[in-house]
Amino acid sequence: MAAPALGSLGGRRAALALLVLLPQLVPRGGAAAAGEEAGAGAGSCGCGAPQRPGAPSSSAAAAHRYSREANAPGPSPGQRPQVPAKMVPIPAGVFTMGTDDPQIRQDGEAPARRVTLDAFHMDAYEVSNADFEKFVNATGYLTEAEKFGDSFVFEGMLSERVKTGVRQAVAAAPWWLPVKGADWRHPEGPDSTVAHRPDHPVLHVSWNDAAAYCAWAGKRLPTEAEWEYSCRGGLRDRLFPGATSCSPEAGTTPTSGRAEFPVADTGEDGFRGTAPVASFPPNAYGLYDMVGNVWEWTSDWWAVHHSAEDARNPKGPPSGKDRVKKGGSYMCHKSYCYRYRCAARSQNTPDSSASNLGFRCAADRLPTAS
């Protein structure tokens, strides 16, 4: 059933990224039963953020528009992106992608398959507010959340003033609210700011926004295989990006202290909402926050059926409606949403944005200043 039109959403329907069907947007307070049911199992938790239905055909053009090549005359050298201070070389290798013991079967975690990858580079950190601000200042870029005029925000992070102005919620997950004026500069709506959190991961960026940033920086989004290989950090048979003890329940990744979700974010990991990048120990490759903090976009189109045959540098399906995201977010917890494992995955339409969705970049070789 189609959801009601949302004014500034331009009649687009909102849908949960973790569900196959588009759920209804209903008046707030009228979806408690749906919310309770959705939270009962990890397979339908709704913590992966709502989504817009999207128009994927324009994504490549959008990315090229902000690439270095398209902006060659561009700003002065002082406004150009600098040589990345922290990209990590990821060695070529072979690893087991996916799992034969899927925890959320409908997400397409299975089967385990042998994948060979060439060497590449990966951002050590998620792209921060300060990083993204440099891009916006240099290009004048407007994110899709800014163009649409709203984005989805977890209810527990909103002020009472903002909440009183919201009249609708996602039926299957009523803690997700479409908030007018929510964007990367105002993550919790118009009365919020990122001025005091420049080192937090940028939020409310769509896949198209992320691709445009990466192109400007001389990089690209990682493939799902590259992301998962990087997450595992060279280790085998591990659920998380480090030793077995390096798990959210051990307090070593930014997903801890969410046991009361969606009632409250208890902040037992030291933070409410996102944490500054690099607040927790890196994995063996030197990559920070590969699980938790924010979901991270990858370049792959979404599919739930995969060949068990060996593959080399796979890039996913040639087309699709949704893009793959990995890593879970600060809203994940084993008791509620077990998607902060390296093999776990979810999806959103390329124009979707939310308060737990960000990205990091990859590159075939270390970019140079221009």
C-alpha positions in Angstrom: 0.0 0.0 0.0 1.4 3.4 -0.9 2.2 5.8 1.9 0.6 9.2 2.1 2.3 12.1 0.4 4.7 14.0 2.6 4.7 17.5 1.2 8.4 18.3 0.9 9.1 14.7 0.0 7.3 15.4 -3.3 4.8 12.5 -2.9 7.6 10.0 -2.6 6.9 7.0 -0.4 9.0 6.2 2.7 10.1 2.6 3.2 12.3 0.8 5.6 15.6 -0.3 4.2 15.4 -3.6 6.0 12.0 -4.6 4.5 11.1 -5.7 1.1 7.7 -4.0 0.9 7.2 -0.3 1.3 5.4 0.2 4.6 2.9 2.9 5.3 3.6 6.3 6.8 0.9 6.8 9.5 0.0 9.5 12.0 2.3 9.4 15.0 0.9 7.3 17.8 -1.1 5.1 15.5 1.5 2.5 14.8 2.5 1.1 18.2 1.4 -2.4 17.3 3.3 -2.4 14.0 6.4 -1.0 15.8 6.3 -3.7 18.5 6.0 -6.4 15.9 8.8 -5.0 13.8 11.1 -4.9 16.8 10.5 -8.5 17.8 13.0 -10.0 15.4 16.4 -9.0 14.0 15.1 -9.6 10.4 12.6 -6.8 10.5 13.9 -4.4 13.1 13.8 -1.3 10.9 17.0 0.1 12.4 18.6 0.4 8.9 16.7 3.6 8.2 13.8 4.5 6.0 14.3 5.2 2.3 13.1 7.1 -0.7 12.1 5.0 -3.8 14.9 6.8 -5.7 15.8 7.4 -9.3 19.1 5.7 -9.8 19.7 6.6 -13.5 21.3 10.0 -12.6 23.9 8.8 -10.1 26.8 8.4 -12.5 26.2 11.8 -13.9 25.9 13.4 -10.5 29.3 11.9 -9.4 31.0 13.0 -12.6 29.8 16.6 -12.2 31.8 16.9 -9.0 34.9 14.9 -10.2 38.3 16.5 -10.5 38.1 16.1 -14.3 34.9 18.0 -14.6 36.1 20.8 -12.4 39.7 21.1 -13.8 39.7 24.9 -14.0 37.9 24.9 -10.6 38.8 26.6 -7.3 42.2 27.7 -6.4 44.7 25.1 -5.1 43.9 26.1 -1.5 40.4 25.0 -2.0 41.2 21.6 -3.6 41.2 18.5 -1.5 44.5 17.7 0.1 46.4 14.5 -0.2 44.6 12.1 2.2 46.5 12.0 5.4 45.0 8.7 6.4 44.2 6.2 3.6 45.2 2.7 4.5 46.7 0.3 1.9 44.8 -2.9 1.8 46.8 -5.8 0.4 45.7 -8.0 -2.4 44.3 -11.3 -1.1 41.7 -14.1 -1.0 39.0 -14.2 1.6 35.6 -15.8 2.3 32.8 -13.4 1.6 29.4 -13.9 3.2 28.6 -16.8 5.5 27.0 -20.3 5.5 25.5 -19.4 8.8 23.4 -16.4 8.0 21.9 -14.6 11.0 19.4 -12.7 8.9 18.7 -15.0 6.0 16.5 -12.6 4.0 19.3 -10.1 3.7 21.3 -12.4 1.4 24.2 -13.0 3.8 24.7 -16.5 2.3 26.4 -18.4 0.8 30.1 -18.2 1.8 32.2 -17.8 -1.4 35.8 -17.4 -2.2 36.7 -13.9 -3.5 40.1 -12.7 -4.8 40.8 -8.9 -4.6 43.5 -6.8 -6.0 45.2 -4.3 -3.7 43.5 -1.0 -3.0 43.3 1.8 -0.5 40.6 2.5 2.0 39.8 5.6 4.2 40.9 4.8 7.7 37.9 6.8 9.0 34.4 7.5 8.0 34.0 10.8 6.2 33.5 13.5 8.9 31.4 16.7 9.0 34.6 18.7 8.6 35.6 16.6 5.5 32.2 17.0 3.9 32.2 20.8 4.7 35.4 21.2 2.7 33.7 19.5 -0.3 30.6 21.7 0.0 32.6 24.9 0.3 34.7 24.0 -2.7 31.8 23.0 -5.0 28.6 24.5 -3.7 27.1 21.0 -3.6 23.6 20.6 -2.2 22.7 17.2 -0.7 19.5 15.4 -1.7 18.2 15.9 1.9 18.6 19.6 1.4 16.9 19.5 -2.0 14.0 17.4 -0.7 13.7 19.6 2.4 13.6 16.7 4.9 15.3 13.5 6.0 14.6 10.7 8.5 15.7 11.0 12.1 15.6 8.6 15.1 12.9 10.0 17.4 15.1 9.6 20.5 17.5 12.2 19.2 14.9 14.9 18.5 14.0 17.9 20.8 10.5 18.0 22.0 9.9 21.2 19.9 10.8 19.4 16.7 8.8 16.2 17.6 5.7 18.3 18.1 5.9 19.4 14.5 6.0 15.9 13.1 2.7 14.4 12.2 3.7 11.1 10.5 6.0 8.1 11.2 7.0 4.9 9.5 4.3 2.3 10.4 6.7 -0.6 10.9 9.2 1.5 12.9 7.5 4.5 14.4 10.7 5.8 16.0 11.8 6.9 12.4 10.3 10.3 11.7 10.5 12.5 8.6 11.8 15.8 9.9 11.6 19.0 7.8 15.0 20.8 7.8 17.0 17.7 8.8 20.2 17.5 6.7 24.0 17.0 7.2 24.3 20.5 8.9 21.3 19.9 11.1 21.3 16.2 11.9 18.4 16.3 14.4 16.4 19.0 12.6 16.5 22.7 12.2 17.4 23.4 15.9 20.5 21.3 15.8 24.0 21.9 14.4 27.3 20.1 13.7 29.4 23.1 14.8 30.5 21.3 18.0 31.1 17.9 16.3 33.3 18.4 13.2 34.9 15.0 13.9 31.7 13.0 13.9 30.7 11.1 10.7 28.6 13.1 8.3 25.0 12.0 8.3 22.0 12.4 6.0 24.1 11.7 2.9 22.5 9.7 0.1 24.4 7.3 -2.1 24.5 10.0 -4.8 25.9 12.5 -2.3 28.6 10.0 -1.3 29.5 9.2 -4.8 29.9 12.9 -5.6 32.1 13.5 -2.6 34.3 10.5 -3.5 34.7 11.7 -7.1 35.7 15.2 -5.9 38.3 13.7 -3.7 39.8 11.6 -6.5 38.4 8.4 -4.9 35.3 6.2 -5.2 33.0 4.2 -3.0 34.3 0.7 -2.1 32.6 -2.4 -3.6 30.8 -4.6 -1.1 33.6 -7.2 -1.4 36.3 -4.6 -0.7 34.3 -3.3 2.3 33.8 -6.8 3.8 37.4 -7.8 3.1 38.6 -4.6 4.8 36.2 -5.1 7.7 37.6 -8.6 8.4 41.1 -7.1 8.7 42.9 -10.3 7.4 41.2 -12.5 10.0 39.2 -15.6 9.2 36.0 -16.9 10.7 35.3 -13.7 12.7 32.0 -12.0 13.1 33.5 -8.6 13.9 36.4 -6.5 12.6 39.0 -7.8 15.1 39.5 -10.5 17.7 36.5 -12.3 19.0 36.5 -10.1 22.1 36.4 -6.9 19.9 32.7 -6.9 19.8 30.0 -4.3 20.5 29.1 -6.1 23.7 32.7 -5.7 24.9 32.4 -2.0 24.5 35.0 -1.7 21.8 32.9 -0.5 18.9 30.3 2.3 18.8 27.2 0.2 19.1 27.2 -0.5 22.8 24.7 0.6 25.4 21.7 0.3 23.1 19.9 -2.5 24.9 16.9 -0.3 25.6 16.5 0.7 22.0 14.2 1.9 20.6 12.9 3.3 23.9 16.2 5.1 24.7 19.9 5.4 23.7 21.5 4.8 27.1 24.9 6.1 26.0 26.7 3.4 28.0 29.5 3.4 25.3 30.2 7.0 26.2 28.2 8.6 23.4 24.6 9.3 22.6 24.1 8.9 18.9 27.3 8.9 16.8 30.8 9.0 18.2 33.8 11.0 16.8 35.6 9.0 14.2 38.5 6.9 15.7 37.0 6.9 19.2 37.4 3.1 19.3 40.3 0.8 18.5 41.0 0.0 14.8 41.1 -3.4 13.2 44.2 -5.2 12.1 44.3 -3.1 8.9 44.1 0.2 10.8 40.5 0.9 9.9 38.3 2.6 12.5 34.5 2.1 13.1 34.0 -0.6 10.4 31.0 -1.6 12.4 28.7 0.7 14.4 28.6 4.5 14.3 27.0 4.8 10.9 25.9 2.5 8.1 28.3 2.9 5.1 27.4 3.0 1.5 29.1 0.7 -1.0 29.1 0.9 -4.8 27.2 -2.3 -5.4 23.6 -2.7 -6.4 21.5 -4.8 -4.0 20.8 -8.5 -4.6 20.0 -11.3 -2.2 21.0 -14.3 -4.4 24.7 -14.9 -5.0 26.7 -17.4 -6.8 28.9 -19.7 -4.7 31.5 -19.8 -7.5 34.9 -18.2 -7.0 35.1 -14.5 -8.1 37.7 -11.9 -8.7 37.1 -8.3 -7.9 33.3 -8.6 -8.0 31.3 -5.5 -8.4 27.8 -6.8 -7.8 24.8 -6.8 -10.2 25.0 -4.5 -13.3 21.8 -2.6 -12.2 19.2 -2.5 -9.5 16.9 -0.3 -7.4 18.8 -0.2 -4.1 22.5 0.1 -3.2 24.2 -2.0 -0.6 25.3 -0.5 2.8 27.4 -2.2 5.4 28.4 -2.1 9.0 25.3 -1.3 11.0 25.1 1.8 13.1 25.0 3.2 16.7 21.4 1.9 16.7 22.4 -1.7 16.4 22.5 -4.2 19.3 22.5 -8.0 19.4 19.3 -8.0 21.3 17.6 -5.9 18.7 19.4 -5.6 15.3 22.3 -8.0 14.7 23.6 -6.2 11.6 27.0 -5.0 12.8 28.8 -8.1 11.7 31.2 -8.0 8.7 29.0 -10.3 6.6 25.8 -8.5 7.5 24.3 -6.1 4.9 21.3 -4.0 4.2 20.1 -1.6 1.4 18.6 1.8 0.6 17.6 3.6 -2.6 20.4 5.8 -3.9 18.6 9.0 -2.9 17.8 7.9 0.7 19.2 9.7 3.7 18.9 9.3 7.5 20.5 10.1 10.8 22.5 6.9 10.9 23.8 6.7 7.3 27.2 7.8 6.2 30.2 6.5 4.1 33.9 6.2 3.6 35.9 6.2 0.3 38.2 3.7 -1.4 40.7 4.2 -4.2 42.7 2.0 -6.6 45.8 4.1 -5.7 46.5 6.9 -3.3 45.1 10.1 -4.7 47.5 13.0 -5.3 46.9 16.7 -4.8 46.0 18.6 -8.0 
